Amino acid sequence: MTKSRRKASLGSALVLGLAVSAIQTGCTGHGKSTSEGLTLAHQRMAQIKSATKWEMANESYMAGDLERAFESINDSLGLNPSVAKSHTLKGKILFEMGRLEEARDSLLRAEIIDPNSIDAIYFLGIVHERLTQFDTALTYYQKVAELDPAEALYAVASAELLIDLERTDEAEAYLAERSNVFGHNAGVQQTLGHLAAINGDDEKAEELFRTAWTLASDEPAILEDLVNAQMNLGRFAEAEHNIAQILEFEGYEHRRDILRLRSRCLLELDRKMEARELLIELTDAREGKNDLSAWLDLGALSYSINDMSRLRQSAQRIIELAPDRPEGYLYRSLWQRKHGDSSAALTTLQKGFQKADMPTEAYLLKGMIEHDLGMRDAAERSYITAFELDPTNERAELLLSLLRVEGDGVASFPADAE
């Protein structure tokens, strides 16, 4: 190889070496940057996937598909465990699944990540209330009310819990402090109505419930409160009218408790046959077999309209459902006496005295049955007992006086308890 050729080869080698070195150096610097970029890209992708899974979980939760919601929120947290609202949603899902301790743990994690998470703090109040940890629940309710003072829901939750804790004065003062903000809020007016009802002021309660209903005429629960206040005030026509409105709401048309209220209004309005038909419908329905309240109402109504067949049926069912209540024995005894079987009527009452806390009226009925059977001394003792139990009972005093007058041969004894 000539000298010039060696120089050319050396020159080429030098150039090639420098080029390789440059390439290696360039690759090293670019590789570090690329690695960081890839990490950020993976993080962004994980965040996007996590957010998508959160949306899926929330949609399933809102649709009531709790198992799918739980699966999706766990996937979301697996991708990004540092998001407060994800732990909050998991807590809400667990709460709906009845897993209260786990729900609390998830919500507490959310609170740690974001101490001002309104949703997490509010649901921590709900969970602790369900766990009967009322003081802790109240702390959370009041905290969220401070975080969002413009939202009446949180103030109402605090006040309602104070009412449940029988701290009614505090509840009223708590709402009064916020009256300038929530003076025209239906929930606040309703809660104030509850306070008035607890304090025995039915007039004020009715006024507040009426105001609440005006502010939120799409809330049947408020109308229920208004109906109860009106019934306490004896305004049965208004109550019956409002019950008809309640029954028009979806899901309320077959509410048995509301239908029983309507039957009582009808009875008070002297529309006894309408009340009877409604109570028969209630007791004949599949759920009616075990509806003690409906049977009690039907028994009382049946006796008042002399429907002995229904009276007997009601007595039998009440005794089966509630053998420790007096009404079943009273109704059966009345039916037996009405059919001329005074001995059986007395036996029924005696059984009632053994099993139930019998009222004054039971002693009066017992005395009349004993009188029917010629057991004058026993009848007198029964009337005396009734009078001792209730010295203001004019009927007990009258029956005792008539019995004593009859003993002197001066007057005759009434034939019935009516």
C-alpha positions as CSV (number, residue, x, y, z in Angstrom):
1,M,0.0,0.0,0.0
2,T,1.4,3.4,-0.9
3,K,1.9,6.2,1.6
4,S,-0.9,8.3,0.1
5,R,-3.2,5.3,0.2
6,R,-2.4,4.6,3.9
7,K,-3.1,8.3,4.6
8,A,-6.5,8.0,2.9
9,S,-7.3,4.8,4.8
10,L,-6.3,6.4,8.1
11,G,-8.3,9.4,7.3
12,S,-11.3,7.3,6.5
13,A,-10.9,5.3,9.7
14,L,-10.7,8.5,11.6
15,V,-13.8,9.9,10.0
16,L,-15.6,6.6,10.6
17,G,-14.5,6.5,14.2
18,L,-15.6,10.0,14.9
19,A,-19.0,9.3,13.2
20,V,-19.6,6.2,15.3
21,S,-18.6,8.1,18.4
22,A,-21.0,10.9,17.5
23,I,-23.7,8.4,16.9
24,Q,-23.1,6.6,20.2
25,T,-23.1,9.9,22.1
26,G,-26.2,11.1,20.4
27,C,-28.0,7.8,21.1
28,T,-27.1,8.0,24.8
29,G,-28.5,11.5,25.3
30,H,-31.7,10.8,23.3
31,G,-32.3,7.5,25.1
32,K,-32.6,9.2,28.5
33,S,-35.0,11.8,27.1
34,T,-37.1,9.1,25.4
35,S,-37.3,7.1,28.6
36,E,-38.7,10.0,30.5
37,G,-41.1,10.8,27.8
38,L,-42.3,7.2,27.7
39,T,-42.8,7.3,31.4
40,L,-44.9,10.4,31.2
41,A,-46.8,9.0,28.3
42,H,-47.6,5.8,30.3
43,Q,-48.7,7.9,33.2
44,R,-51.0,10.0,31.0
45,M,-52.4,6.8,29.4
46,A,-53.0,5.3,32.8
47,Q,-54.8,8.4,33.9
48,I,-57.0,8.4,30.8
49,K,-57.8,4.7,31.3
50,S,-58.4,5.3,35.0
51,A,-60.8,8.2,34.2
52,T,-62.6,6.0,31.6
53,K,-63.0,3.2,34.2
54,W,-64.3,5.8,36.7
55,E,-66.9,6.9,34.2
56,M,-68.0,3.3,33.6
57,A,-68.1,2.7,37.3
58,N,-70.2,5.8,37.9
59,E,-72.6,4.9,35.1
60,S,-73.1,1.4,36.5
61,Y,-73.6,2.8,40.0
62,M,-76.2,5.2,38.8
63,A,-77.9,2.3,36.9
64,G,-77.9,0.1,40.1
65,D,-75.5,-2.5,38.7
66,L,-73.3,-2.5,41.8
67,E,-71.2,-5.6,40.9
68,R,-70.1,-4.1,37.6
69,A,-69.6,-0.7,39.2
70,F,-67.4,-2.3,41.9
71,E,-65.3,-4.1,39.3
72,S,-64.8,-0.9,37.2
73,I,-63.9,1.3,40.2
74,N,-61.3,-1.3,41.4
75,D,-59.8,-1.2,37.8
76,S,-59.7,2.6,38.0
77,L,-58.0,2.6,41.3
78,G,-55.5,0.0,40.1
79,L,-54.5,2.3,37.4
80,N,-54.5,5.5,39.5
81,P,-54.9,5.1,43.3
82,S,-54.3,8.7,44.2
83,V,-57.7,10.1,43.1
84,A,-60.0,11.1,46.0
85,K,-63.2,10.9,43.9
86,S,-62.4,7.3,43.0
87,H,-62.1,6.2,46.6
88,T,-65.3,8.2,47.3
89,L,-67.2,6.4,44.5
90,K,-65.9,3.0,45.8
91,G,-67.2,4.0,49.3
92,K,-70.6,4.8,47.9
93,I,-70.8,1.5,46.0
94,L,-69.8,-0.4,49.1
95,F,-72.4,1.5,51.1
96,E,-75.1,0.4,48.7
97,M,-73.8,-3.1,48.9
98,G,-74.3,-3.0,52.7
99,R,-70.5,-3.3,53.4
100,L,-70.4,-0.4,55.7
101,E,-67.0,-0.8,57.4
102,E,-65.3,-1.1,54.0
103,A,-67.3,1.9,52.7
104,R,-66.0,3.9,55.7
105,D,-62.4,2.9,55.0
106,S,-62.7,3.9,51.3
107,L,-64.2,7.3,52.2
108,L,-61.5,7.9,54.8
109,R,-58.9,7.3,52.2
110,A,-60.6,9.9,50.0
111,E,-60.6,12.3,52.9
112,I,-56.9,11.8,53.5
113,I,-56.2,12.6,49.8
114,D,-58.5,15.6,49.8
115,P,-59.6,16.8,53.3
116,N,-62.1,19.2,51.7
117,S,-63.8,16.6,49.5
118,I,-67.5,17.5,50.0
119,D,-68.8,14.3,48.6
120,A,-66.6,12.1,50.7
121,I,-67.2,14.0,53.9
122,Y,-71.0,14.0,53.4
123,F,-71.0,10.2,52.8
124,L,-68.8,9.7,55.8
125,G,-71.6,11.3,57.8
126,I,-74.2,9.0,56.2
127,V,-72.1,5.9,56.8
128,H,-71.4,6.8,60.5
129,E,-75.1,7.5,61.0
130,R,-75.9,4.0,59.6
131,L,-73.3,2.5,61.9
132,T,-75.1,4.3,64.8
133,Q,-72.0,6.4,65.5
134,F,-74.1,9.5,65.7
135,D,-71.7,12.0,67.2
136,T,-69.1,11.2,64.5
137,A,-71.8,11.5,61.9
138,L,-72.9,14.9,63.2
139,T,-69.3,16.1,63.1
140,Y,-69.1,15.2,59.4
141,Y,-72.5,16.7,58.5
142,Q,-71.6,20.0,60.2
143,K,-68.1,20.0,58.6
144,V,-69.6,19.6,55.1
145,A,-72.2,22.3,55.9
146,E,-69.3,24.6,56.7
147,L,-67.5,23.7,53.5
148,D,-70.5,24.3,51.3
149,P,-72.7,26.8,53.3
150,A,-74.9,27.5,50.3
151,E,-76.2,23.9,50.1
152,A,-79.2,23.4,52.3
153,L,-79.0,19.5,52.1
154,Y,-76.1,19.5,54.5
155,A,-77.6,21.9,57.0
156,V,-80.8,19.8,57.0
157,A,-78.9,16.6,57.5
158,S,-77.2,18.1,60.6
159,A,-80.5,19.4,62.0
160,E,-82.4,16.1,61.4
161,L,-79.7,14.2,63.2
162,L,-79.9,16.6,66.1
163,I,-83.6,16.0,66.2
164,D,-83.0,12.2,66.2
165,L,-80.6,12.7,69.1
166,E,-83.4,14.6,70.9
167,R,-81.4,17.9,70.8
168,T,-84.3,19.8,69.3
169,D,-83.3,23.2,70.7
170,E,-79.9,22.9,69.1
171,A,-81.5,21.8,65.8
172,E,-83.8,24.8,65.8
173,A,-81.0,27.2,66.7
174,Y,-78.8,25.6,64.0
175,L,-81.4,26.3,61.3
176,A,-82.2,29.7,62.7
177,E,-78.6,30.8,62.2
178,R,-79.0,30.0,58.5
179,S,-82.4,31.4,58.0
180,N,-81.1,34.3,55.9
181,V,-79.7,31.7,53.4
182,F,-82.3,29.0,53.5
183,G,-85.5,30.9,54.4
184,H,-87.2,29.7,51.2
185,N,-85.8,26.2,51.1
186,A,-88.3,23.4,51.1
187,G,-86.1,21.0,53.1
188,V,-85.4,23.5,55.8
189,Q,-89.1,24.4,56.1
190,Q,-90.0,20.7,56.3
191,T,-87.4,20.2,59.1
192,L,-88.8,23.2,61.0
193,G,-92.2,21.6,60.6
194,H,-90.8,18.4,62.2
195,L,-89.6,20.4,65.1
196,A,-92.9,22.1,65.5
197,A,-94.7,18.8,65.5
198,I,-92.3,17.4,68.1
199,N,-93.0,20.4,70.3
200,G,-96.8,19.7,69.9
201,D,-97.5,22.8,67.8
202,D,-99.6,21.2,65.1
203,E,-100.8,24.5,63.7
204,K,-97.3,25.8,63.2
205,A,-96.2,22.4,61.8
206,E,-99.1,22.4,59.3
207,E,-98.2,26.0,58.2
208,L,-94.5,25.0,57.7
209,F,-95.3,21.8,55.8
210,R,-97.8,23.8,53.6
211,T,-95.0,26.3,52.8
212,A,-92.5,23.5,52.1
213,W,-95.1,21.8,49.7
214,T,-95.6,25.1,47.9
215,L,-91.8,25.4,47.4
216,A,-91.4,21.7,46.3
217,S,-94.7,20.3,45.0
218,D,-92.9,17.4,43.4
219,E,-91.9,15.9,46.8
220,P,-94.7,13.6,48.1
221,A,-92.8,13.1,51.4
222,I,-93.6,16.7,52.3
223,L,-97.3,16.2,51.4
224,E,-97.3,13.1,53.8
225,D,-96.1,15.4,56.6
226,L,-98.8,17.9,55.8
227,V,-101.5,15.2,55.8
228,N,-100.3,13.9,59.2
229,A,-100.4,17.4,60.6
230,Q,-103.9,18.0,59.2
231,M,-105.2,14.7,60.7
232,N,-103.8,15.7,64.1
233,L,-105.7,19.0,63.8
234,G,-108.9,17.1,62.8
235,R,-108.9,18.6,59.3
236,F,-109.9,15.3,57.7
237,A,-111.4,16.7,54.5
238,E,-108.2,18.6,53.6
239,A,-106.1,15.5,54.6
240,E,-108.3,13.2,52.4
241,H,-107.9,15.6,49.5
242,N,-104.1,15.7,49.9
243,I,-104.0,11.9,50.2
244,A,-105.6,11.6,46.8
245,Q,-102.8,13.7,45.4
246,I,-100.1,11.6,47.1
247,L,-101.6,8.4,45.5
248,E,-101.1,10.0,42.1
249,F,-97.3,9.9,42.5
250,E,-95.5,7.0,40.9
251,G,-94.8,4.3,43.4
252,Y,-97.3,5.7,45.8
253,E,-100.5,4.3,44.3
254,H,-100.3,1.1,46.3
255,R,-98.7,2.4,49.5
256,R,-100.7,0.6,52.1
257,D,-99.9,3.0,54.9
258,I,-101.2,5.9,52.8
259,L,-104.4,3.9,51.9
260,R,-104.9,3.2,55.7
261,L,-104.7,6.9,56.4
262,R,-107.3,7.5,53.7
263,S,-109.6,4.9,55.3
264,R,-109.3,6.8,58.6
265,C,-110.1,10.1,57.0
266,L,-113.2,8.5,55.4
267,L,-114.3,7.1,58.7
268,E,-113.9,10.5,60.4
269,L,-115.9,12.1,57.5
270,D,-118.7,9.6,58.2
271,R,-118.1,7.9,54.9
272,K,-118.0,4.5,56.6
273,M,-119.0,2.3,53.7
274,E,-116.2,3.8,51.6
275,A,-113.8,3.2,54.5
276,R,-115.1,-0.4,54.8
277,E,-114.5,-1.1,51.1
278,L,-111.0,0.3,51.3
279,L,-110.1,-1.8,54.4
280,I,-111.5,-4.9,52.9
281,E,-109.4,-4.4,49.8
282,L,-106.3,-3.9,52.0
283,T,-107.0,-7.0,54.1
284,D,-107.9,-9.2,51.1
285,A,-104.7,-8.3,49.3
286,R,-101.8,-10.7,49.4
287,E,-99.9,-8.5,51.8
288,G,-103.0,-7.9,53.9
289,K,-103.0,-11.2,55.7
290,N,-100.3,-9.9,58.0
291,D,-101.2,-6.2,58.0
292,L,-102.1,-5.8,61.7
293,S,-103.0,-2.1,61.4
294,A,-105.5,-2.8,58.7
295,W,-107.2,-5.6,60.7
296,L,-107.4,-3.4,63.8
297,D,-109.1,-0.6,61.8
298,L,-111.4,-3.1,60.1
299,G,-112.4,-4.6,63.4
300,A,-113.2,-1.2,65.0
301,L,-115.2,-0.1,61.9
302,S,-117.1,-3.4,61.6
303,Y,-118.3,-3.1,65.2
304,S,-119.4,0.5,64.7
305,I,-121.5,-0.5,61.6
306,N,-122.7,-3.8,63.1
307,D,-120.9,-5.9,60.5
308,M,-120.6,-9.0,62.7
309,S,-119.1,-11.3,60.1
310,R,-116.1,-8.9,59.5
311,L,-115.8,-8.3,63.3
312,R,-115.4,-12.0,63.9
313,Q,-112.9,-12.3,61.0
314,S,-110.9,-9.4,62.3
315,A,-110.9,-10.7,65.9
316,Q,-109.5,-14.0,64.7
317,R,-106.7,-12.5,62.6
318,I,-105.7,-10.0,65.3
319,I,-105.4,-12.7,67.9
320,E,-103.2,-14.8,65.5
321,L,-101.0,-11.8,64.6
322,A,-100.8,-10.2,68.0
323,P,-101.9,-12.4,70.9
324,D,-100.5,-9.9,73.4
325,R,-102.8,-7.1,72.2
326,P,-106.3,-6.6,73.7
327,E,-108.3,-5.7,70.6
328,G,-108.6,-9.3,69.3
329,Y,-110.1,-10.6,72.6
330,L,-112.4,-7.5,72.9
331,Y,-113.7,-7.9,69.3
332,R,-114.3,-11.7,69.7
333,S,-116.0,-11.2,73.0
334,L,-118.3,-8.5,71.6
335,W,-119.2,-10.9,68.7
336,Q,-119.9,-13.8,71.1
337,R,-122.1,-11.6,73.3
338,K,-123.9,-10.2,70.3
339,H,-124.7,-13.8,69.3
340,G,-126.0,-14.6,72.8
341,D,-123.1,-16.7,74.0
342,S,-122.2,-14.8,77.1
343,S,-120.3,-17.7,78.7
344,A,-117.9,-17.9,75.7
345,A,-117.6,-14.1,75.7
346,L,-116.5,-14.2,79.4
347,T,-114.0,-17.0,78.7
348,T,-112.5,-15.0,75.8
349,L,-112.1,-11.9,78.0
350,Q,-110.5,-13.9,80.8
351,K,-108.0,-15.3,78.3
352,G,-107.3,-11.7,77.2
353,F,-106.6,-10.6,80.8
354,Q,-104.0,-13.4,81.0
355,K,-102.2,-12.5,77.8
356,A,-102.7,-8.8,77.2
357,D,-102.7,-5.5,78.9
358,M,-106.4,-4.9,78.8
359,P,-107.9,-1.4,78.8
360,T,-110.6,0.1,81.1
361,E,-113.2,-0.8,78.4
362,A,-112.4,-4.5,78.9
363,Y,-113.5,-4.3,82.5
364,L,-116.7,-2.5,81.6
365,L,-117.5,-5.2,79.0
366,K,-116.6,-7.9,81.5
367,G,-119.0,-6.4,84.0
368,M,-121.8,-6.3,81.5
369,I,-121.2,-10.0,80.5
370,E,-121.1,-11.0,84.2
371,H,-124.4,-9.1,84.6
372,D,-125.9,-11.0,81.7
373,L,-124.9,-14.2,83.4
374,G,-126.4,-13.1,86.7
375,M,-123.0,-12.7,88.4
376,R,-124.0,-9.4,90.1
377,D,-121.1,-9.3,92.6
378,A,-118.5,-10.1,90.0
379,A,-120.0,-7.4,87.7
380,E,-119.8,-4.8,90.6
381,R,-116.1,-5.7,91.1
382,S,-115.4,-5.3,87.4
383,Y,-117.0,-1.8,87.4
384,I,-115.2,-0.8,90.5
385,T,-111.9,-1.8,88.9
386,A,-112.7,0.2,85.8
387,F,-113.5,3.2,87.9
388,E,-110.3,2.9,89.9
389,L,-108.3,2.6,86.7
390,D,-110.0,5.7,85.3
391,P,-111.9,7.9,87.8
392,T,-112.9,10.2,85.0
393,N,-114.7,7.5,83.1
394,E,-118.3,8.5,83.3
395,R,-119.5,5.2,81.8
396,A,-117.9,3.2,84.5
397,E,-119.6,5.4,87.1
398,L,-122.9,5.2,85.4
399,L,-122.9,1.4,85.1
400,L,-121.9,1.0,88.7
401,S,-124.7,3.3,89.8
402,L,-127.2,1.5,87.6
403,L,-126.1,-1.9,89.0
404,R,-126.6,-0.7,92.6
405,V,-129.9,0.9,91.8
406,E,-131.1,-2.3,90.1
407,G,-130.1,-4.2,93.2
408,D,-132.7,-2.1,95.0
409,G,-135.3,-2.9,92.3
410,V,-135.6,0.6,91.1
411,A,-134.2,0.6,87.5
412,S,-133.3,-1.8,84.7
413,F,-129.8,-2.4,83.3
414,P,-128.7,-1.4,79.8
415,A,-128.7,-4.3,77.4
416,D,-125.5,-3.4,75.4
417,A,-122.2,-1.6,75.7
418,E,-123.2,1.0,73.1
